[in-house]
Amino acid sequence: MTQVVRMPSTQRTCTLEWNDMRQRSTADKHPKPNVAIELSNNIVDLVGDGFDLAIRTGELKDGRLLGTLVAERRFYTCAAPDYLARQGEPRTVQELGEHRCIKGTSGSWHYLGAGKDVHHRPNGRFCCSSGQTVIKACVAGLGICQLPELYVLPYLCHAMVKLLLEDVRPKDEPIWAVYPRRRHLLPKIHAAIDALKLELGPTMHTDHRIGRHLIQQN
């Protein structure tokens, strides 16, 4: 009997990293089980909805679930040169309150100052749940945004955005493979986690190196 791993994946977290040729690579290495991925920005109930595995970020709060760290993602705050030429560049987190901020799915932006977490609640006229749309609005000069590196780096490579507040950039956010406690011993779960570590982790580390190189150039 063919086994199936049911796995919800948030579009804003890992979809751009997972849903490309790496799917084919992973499928070739692991012909069994099959993988069924359901994309959603909502946090689903793995136990109640019968899912085997999910990708989640940040702090794990559901005591019914176990988590394995598979990668980390980096957040950047940025704006288009055109916007900064018109509005000036914020030098502190507090000065963000004087600027137009483009809001995504998070109601709070995070920074790390003097060893402490600093939070900013962005205000702005533009809000969208799509990271791709948010970064395009940023490039168009509509304001400042904070997004994971996978959205920012392609535009940073072409100097279409400038990084801001790098001295207080937040710690990298953990990416977890989470699964119900009663399923942690299943071979198909181990195979899926191994595939995520193998494919997703190195990709994110490559993005980190590219980001550091671009920051040094700028």
MOZIMO-V938118 format. One record per residue. N is the residue number from 1. RES is the residue in one letter. SS is DSSP state (helix for helix, strand for strand, loop for the rest). OMEGA is omega in degrees with one decimal (NA if undefined). NEAR is the number of other C-alpha atoms within 12 Angstrom. Layout:
n=N res=RES ss=SS omega=OMEGA near=NEAR
n=N res=RES ss=SS omega=OMEGA near=NEAR
//
This chain:
n=1 res=M ss=loop omega=179.8 near=6
n=2 res=T ss=loop omega=177.0 near=10
n=3 res=Q ss=loop omega=179.3 near=19
n=4 res=V ss=strand omega=172.9 near=24
n=5 res=V ss=strand omega=176.8 near=29
n=6 res=R ss=strand omega=-171.9 near=26
n=7 res=M ss=strand omega=171.6 near=35
n=8 res=P ss=strand omega=178.6 near=32
n=9 res=S ss=strand omega=-179.7 near=36
n=10 res=T ss=loop omega=-179.6 near=31
n=11 res=Q ss=loop omega=-175.6 near=25
n=12 res=R ss=loop omega=-174.8 near=33
n=13 res=T ss=loop omega=-168.8 near=42
n=14 res=C ss=loop omega=-173.0 near=39
n=15 res=T ss=helix omega=-177.5 near=27
n=16 res=L ss=helix omega=179.6 near=25
n=17 res=E ss=helix omega=-170.9 near=30
n=18 res=W ss=helix omega=-170.1 near=32
n=19 res=N ss=loop omega=174.5 near=25
n=20 res=D ss=loop omega=-176.3 near=16
n=21 res=M ss=helix omega=178.5 near=14
n=22 res=R ss=helix omega=174.4 near=23
n=23 res=Q ss=helix omega=-179.4 near=26
n=24 res=R ss=helix omega=179.3 near=17
n=25 res=S ss=helix omega=-179.2 near=18
n=26 res=T ss=helix omega=-179.8 near=27
n=27 res=A ss=helix omega=179.4 near=23
n=28 res=D ss=helix omega=-177.4 near=14
n=29 res=K ss=helix omega=-177.1 near=18
n=30 res=H ss=loop omega=-178.4 near=26
n=31 res=P ss=loop omega=174.0 near=19
n=32 res=K ss=loop omega=3.6 near=19
n=33 res=P ss=loop omega=170.4 near=24
n=34 res=N ss=strand omega=179.6 near=24
n=35 res=V ss=strand omega=176.0 near=31
n=36 res=A ss=strand omega=-177.5 near=21
n=37 res=I ss=strand omega=175.9 near=25
n=38 res=E ss=strand omega=-175.3 near=25
n=39 res=L ss=strand omega=179.2 near=23
n=40 res=S ss=loop omega=172.7 near=21
n=41 res=N ss=loop omega=-178.0 near=24
n=42 res=N ss=loop omega=173.9 near=19
n=43 res=I ss=loop omega=-176.3 near=26
n=44 res=V ss=loop omega=176.7 near=25
n=45 res=D ss=loop omega=-176.4 near=20
n=46 res=L ss=helix omega=-177.3 near=31
n=47 res=V ss=helix omega=-176.1 near=24
n=48 res=G ss=helix omega=-176.8 near=10
n=49 res=D ss=helix omega=173.3 near=16
n=50 res=G ss=loop omega=177.8 near=19
n=51 res=F ss=loop omega=179.0 near=30
n=52 res=D ss=loop omega=-167.9 near=41
n=53 res=L ss=strand omega=175.3 near=42
n=54 res=A ss=strand omega=173.0 near=46
n=55 res=I ss=strand omega=179.5 near=47
n=56 res=R ss=strand omega=-177.3 near=40
n=57 res=T ss=strand omega=175.2 near=30
n=58 res=G ss=loop omega=-177.0 near=22
n=59 res=E ss=loop omega=178.1 near=14
n=60 res=L ss=loop omega=-172.8 near=23
n=61 res=K ss=loop omega=-177.0 near=14
n=62 res=D ss=loop omega=-177.1 near=18
n=63 res=G ss=loop omega=178.9 near=14
n=64 res=R ss=loop omega=-172.8 near=18
n=65 res=L ss=strand omega=169.8 near=26
n=66 res=L ss=strand omega=-179.0 near=27
n=67 res=G ss=strand omega=174.4 near=31
n=68 res=T ss=strand omega=179.6 near=29
n=69 res=L ss=strand omega=-179.0 near=28
n=70 res=V ss=strand omega=-179.6 near=31
n=71 res=A ss=strand omega=172.5 near=36
n=72 res=E ss=strand omega=176.9 near=34
n=73 res=R ss=strand omega=-175.7 near=38
n=74 res=R ss=loop omega=178.1 near=36
n=75 res=F ss=strand omega=176.1 near=36
n=76 res=Y ss=strand omega=169.6 near=39
n=77 res=T ss=strand omega=-174.4 near=44
n=78 res=C ss=strand omega=175.8 near=44
n=79 res=A ss=strand omega=178.2 near=43
n=80 res=A ss=loop omega=176.6 near=34
n=81 res=P ss=helix omega=179.7 near=27
n=82 res=D ss=helix omega=178.4 near=22
n=83 res=Y ss=helix omega=-178.1 near=27
n=84 res=L ss=helix omega=177.0 near=27
n=85 res=A ss=helix omega=-179.0 near=15
n=86 res=R ss=helix omega=-169.7 near=15
n=87 res=Q ss=helix omega=-176.4 near=21
n=88 res=G ss=loop omega=-175.8 near=20
n=89 res=E ss=loop omega=176.5 near=28
n=90 res=P ss=loop omega=-179.2 near=27
n=91 res=R ss=loop omega=179.8 near=19
n=92 res=T ss=loop omega=176.8 near=23
n=93 res=V ss=loop omega=-179.4 near=31
n=94 res=Q ss=helix omega=-178.8 near=19
n=95 res=E ss=helix omega=175.1 near=21
n=96 res=L ss=helix omega=179.5 near=32
n=97 res=G ss=helix omega=179.6 near=21
n=98 res=E ss=helix omega=-174.3 near=20
n=99 res=H ss=loop omega=171.8 near=29
n=100 res=R ss=loop omega=178.7 near=31
n=101 res=C ss=strand omega=178.1 near=38
n=102 res=I ss=loop omega=-173.2 near=41
n=103 res=K ss=strand omega=173.5 near=33
n=104 res=G ss=loop omega=-176.8 near=32
n=105 res=T ss=loop omega=-179.0 near=28
n=106 res=S ss=loop omega=178.2 near=25
n=107 res=G ss=loop omega=-178.5 near=20
n=108 res=S ss=loop omega=173.9 near=21
n=109 res=W ss=strand omega=-173.4 near=34
n=110 res=H ss=strand omega=177.1 near=32
n=111 res=Y ss=strand omega=-179.8 near=32
n=112 res=L ss=strand omega=-179.0 near=22
n=113 res=G ss=strand omega=-179.8 near=19
n=114 res=A ss=loop omega=178.0 near=11
n=115 res=G ss=loop omega=-178.7 near=12
n=116 res=K ss=strand omega=176.8 near=13
n=117 res=D ss=strand omega=177.7 near=17
n=118 res=V ss=strand omega=-177.0 near=20
n=119 res=H ss=strand omega=175.7 near=22
n=120 res=H ss=strand omega=176.1 near=26
n=121 res=R ss=loop omega=-173.7 near=26
n=122 res=P ss=loop omega=173.7 near=31
n=123 res=N ss=loop omega=179.5 near=24
n=124 res=G ss=loop omega=-178.0 near=23
n=125 res=R ss=loop omega=-174.3 near=16
n=126 res=F ss=loop omega=179.8 near=25
n=127 res=C ss=strand omega=179.9 near=26
n=128 res=C ss=loop omega=179.9 near=23
n=129 res=S ss=loop omega=180.0 near=23
n=130 res=S ss=loop omega=177.3 near=27
n=131 res=G ss=helix omega=178.8 near=33
n=132 res=Q ss=helix omega=179.5 near=29
n=133 res=T ss=helix omega=179.3 near=24
n=134 res=V ss=helix omega=-178.1 near=35
n=135 res=I ss=helix omega=177.5 near=42
n=136 res=K ss=helix omega=175.5 near=28
n=137 res=A ss=helix omega=177.1 near=34
n=138 res=C ss=helix omega=178.9 near=41
n=139 res=V ss=helix omega=179.6 near=32
n=140 res=A ss=loop omega=175.7 near=22
n=141 res=G ss=loop omega=-178.0 near=29
n=142 res=L ss=loop omega=179.1 near=31
n=143 res=G ss=loop omega=-177.8 near=42
n=144 res=I ss=strand omega=177.4 near=50
n=145 res=C ss=strand omega=170.3 near=53
n=146 res=Q ss=strand omega=-175.2 near=44
n=147 res=L ss=strand omega=171.8 near=42
n=148 res=P ss=strand omega=-173.4 near=43
n=149 res=E ss=helix omega=-176.3 near=42
n=150 res=L ss=helix omega=175.4 near=34
n=151 res=Y ss=helix omega=-170.3 near=37
n=152 res=V ss=helix omega=-169.9 near=42
n=153 res=L ss=helix omega=179.4 near=34
n=154 res=P ss=helix omega=179.8 near=22
n=155 res=Y ss=helix omega=175.9 near=28
n=156 res=L ss=helix omega=178.5 near=33
n=157 res=C ss=loop omega=-177.2 near=24
n=158 res=H ss=loop omega=177.2 near=16
n=159 res=A ss=loop omega=179.3 near=21
n=160 res=M ss=loop omega=172.5 near=25
n=161 res=V ss=loop omega=175.4 near=38
n=162 res=K ss=strand omega=179.2 near=39
n=163 res=L ss=strand omega=-178.0 near=40
n=164 res=L ss=strand omega=172.3 near=33
n=165 res=L ss=loop omega=-179.6 near=29
n=166 res=E ss=helix omega=-179.8 near=28
n=167 res=D ss=helix omega=178.1 near=19
n=168 res=V ss=helix omega=178.7 near=27
n=169 res=R ss=strand omega=-177.6 near=32
n=170 res=P ss=loop omega=174.4 near=30
n=171 res=K ss=loop omega=176.6 near=23
n=172 res=D ss=loop omega=-176.8 near=24
n=173 res=E ss=strand omega=179.7 near=27
n=174 res=P ss=strand omega=173.4 near=28
n=175 res=I ss=strand omega=-173.8 near=32
n=176 res=W ss=strand omega=160.8 near=33
n=177 res=A ss=strand omega=-177.5 near=40
n=178 res=V ss=strand omega=-174.2 near=43
n=179 res=Y ss=strand omega=178.1 near=39
n=180 res=P ss=strand omega=-177.1 near=28
n=181 res=R ss=helix omega=-175.9 near=21
n=182 res=R ss=helix omega=-177.2 near=18
n=183 res=R ss=helix omega=-170.4 near=23
n=184 res=H ss=loop omega=-179.2 near=23
n=185 res=L ss=loop omega=-177.5 near=15
n=186 res=L ss=loop omega=-179.9 near=20
n=187 res=P ss=helix omega=-178.4 near=18
n=188 res=K ss=helix omega=177.7 near=27
n=189 res=I ss=helix omega=177.7 near=36
n=190 res=H ss=helix omega=179.8 near=24
n=191 res=A ss=helix omega=-179.9 near=29
n=192 res=A ss=helix omega=179.5 near=41
n=193 res=I ss=helix omega=178.3 near=36
n=194 res=D ss=helix omega=179.1 near=22
n=195 res=A ss=helix omega=178.3 near=30
n=196 res=L ss=helix omega=178.0 near=39
n=197 res=K ss=helix omega=-175.8 near=26
n=198 res=L ss=helix omega=-172.8 near=23
n=199 res=E ss=helix omega=-174.0 near=29
n=200 res=L ss=helix omega=-177.0 near=37
n=201 res=G ss=helix omega=179.5 near=28
n=202 res=P ss=helix omega=178.3 near=21
n=203 res=T ss=helix omega=179.7 near=26
n=204 res=M ss=helix omega=177.3 near=34
n=205 res=H ss=helix omega=176.1 near=24
n=206 res=T ss=helix omega=177.0 near=22
n=207 res=D ss=helix omega=178.4 near=29
n=208 res=H ss=helix omega=-178.3 near=26
n=209 res=R ss=helix omega=178.2 near=18
n=210 res=I ss=helix omega=179.5 near=22
n=211 res=G ss=helix omega=179.1 near=31
n=212 res=R ss=helix omega=179.7 near=21
n=213 res=H ss=helix omega=-179.0 near=15
n=214 res=L ss=helix omega=179.2 near=23
n=215 res=I ss=helix omega=179.0 near=21
n=216 res=Q ss=helix omega=178.2 near=12
n=217 res=Q ss=helix omega=-177.4 near=14
n=218 res=N ss=loop omega=NA near=16
//
